[in-house]
Amino acid sequence: MRMRPAPNDVVERIEAALRRHAEREAKRISVSMKEGTVTLSGRVDSRAQRLAAVGAAWSAPGVGAVVDDLELS
């Protein structure tokens, strides 16, 4: 008989996997800022990742513009 993991254990494992994935993706994106303009460059694997990166840039304080130079791989 196979034991089922506790729900908290499952949640923790999923959250850890998501953090690892986000860290791996973040290393592929370069961020620079000059005079309130943030430029994102590098590669992302999906449109959703591109939108997440651009959204994160826009949400940072002091950002007046975002240049999206990300490439979809």
WONOR-V387117 format. One line per field, one symbol per residue. ss: DSSP state (h for helix, s for strand, l for the rest). phi: phi as a letter, one per 30 degrees, with the letter a starting at -180 (. if undefined). psi: psi as a letter, one per 20 degrees, with the letter a starting at -180 (. if undefined). Layout:
# WONOR-V387117
ss = ???
phi = ???
psi = ???
This chain:
# WONOR-V387117
ss = llllllhhhhhhhhhhhhhhhhhhhhllssssssllssssssssllhhhhhhhhhhhhhlllllssssssssl
phi = .cddddeddddddddddddddddddddcccbbbbhiccccbkbbcadddddddddddddddidcabcccdcdc
psi = ppqpqqhhgggggggggggggggghhiipppqpplipppprbqqirhghghgggggghiqqipiqponkqpp.
